[in-house]
Amino acid sequence: MKFVDWYLKIAFGSALIGVFHDRGRLLLTVLESEKQAWENSPEAQAIRDQSLEKPRCRSKQGILSRMAACSQGRR
């Protein structure tokens, strides 16, 4: 009975660490599921498709005129 207070402190500390560990794992699971939902969304697919498109603005003018043509929707 000499070290009961130490045992209680260790038990409390272990329980506290366990709670934080489980909560952290739950948070990671939620974040991973939200990331997967975003990756499968139509918005993410549109962004991927747009970023993978090859640039189609080609002209013999300077770079600034090509950028202006692209921004205006002309190709």
CYANA upper distance limits for C-alpha pairs under 8 A (distance plus 0.5 A):
  3 PHE  CA      7 TYR  CA      6.97
  4 VAL  CA      8 LEU  CA      6.70
  5 ASP  CA      9 LYS  CA      6.69
  6 TRP  CA     10 ILE  CA      6.63
  7 TYR  CA     11 ALA  CA      6.54
  8 LEU  CA     12 PHE  CA      6.53
  9 LYS  CA     13 GLY  CA      6.54
 10 ILE  CA     14 SER  CA      6.53
 11 ALA  CA     15 ALA  CA      6.65
 12 PHE  CA     16 LEU  CA      6.63
 13 GLY  CA     17 ILE  CA      6.67
 14 SER  CA     18 GLY  CA      6.60
 15 ALA  CA     19 VAL  CA      6.72
 16 LEU  CA     20 PHE  CA      6.90
 17 ILE  CA     21 HIS  CA      6.55
 18 GLY  CA     22 ASP  CA      6.63
 19 VAL  CA     23 ARG  CA      6.60
 20 PHE  CA     24 GLY  CA      6.50
 21 HIS  CA     25 ARG  CA      6.76
 22 ASP  CA     26 LEU  CA      6.68
 23 ARG  CA     27 LEU  CA      6.66
 24 GLY  CA     28 LEU  CA      6.75
 25 ARG  CA     29 THR  CA      6.71
 26 LEU  CA     30 VAL  CA      6.75
 27 LEU  CA     31 LEU  CA      6.68
 28 LEU  CA     32 GLU  CA      6.52
 29 THR  CA     33 SER  CA      6.69
 30 VAL  CA     34 GLU  CA      6.70
 31 LEU  CA     35 LYS  CA      6.62
 32 GLU  CA     36 GLN  CA      6.65
 33 SER  CA     37 ALA  CA      6.61
 34 GLU  CA     38 TRP  CA      6.67
 35 LYS  CA     39 GLU  CA      6.65
 36 GLN  CA     40 ASN  CA      6.79
 37 ALA  CA     41 SER  CA      6.76
 38 TRP  CA     44 ALA  CA      7.01
 39 GLU  CA     44 ALA  CA      6.16
 39 GLU  CA     45 GLN  CA      7.83
 40 ASN  CA     44 ALA  CA      7.33
 40 ASN  CA     45 GLN  CA      7.58
 41 SER  CA     45 GLN  CA      6.94
 42 PRO  CA     46 ALA  CA      6.63
 43 GLU  CA     47 ILE  CA      6.77
 44 ALA  CA     48 ARG  CA      6.66
 45 GLN  CA     49 ASP  CA      6.59
 46 ALA  CA     50 GLN  CA      6.53
 47 ILE  CA     51 SER  CA      6.60
 48 ARG  CA     52 LEU  CA      6.64
 49 ASP  CA     53 GLU  CA      6.82
 56 ARG  CA     75 ARG  CA      6.60
 57 CYS  CA     66 ARG  CA      6.68
 57 CYS  CA     67 MET  CA      8.35
 57 CYS  CA     69 ALA  CA      7.78
 57 CYS  CA     70 CYS  CA      6.57
 57 CYS  CA     74 ARG  CA      8.20
 57 CYS  CA     75 ARG  CA      5.36
 58 ARG  CA     66 ARG  CA      7.29
 58 ARG  CA     75 ARG  CA      7.70
 59 SER  CA     66 ARG  CA      7.08
 61 GLN  CA     65 SER  CA      6.80
 61 GLN  CA     66 ARG  CA      7.44
 62 GLY  CA     66 ARG  CA      7.06
 63 ILE  CA     67 MET  CA      6.69
 64 LEU  CA     68 ALA  CA      6.68
 65 SER  CA     69 ALA  CA      6.59
 66 ARG  CA     70 CYS  CA      6.65
 67 MET  CA     71 SER  CA      6.64
 68 ALA  CA     72 GLN  CA      6.72
 69 ALA  CA     73 GLY  CA      6.85
 69 ALA  CA     74 ARG  CA      5.63
 69 ALA  CA     75 ARG  CA      7.11
 70 CYS  CA     74 ARG  CA      6.08
 70 CYS  CA     75 ARG  CA      6.65
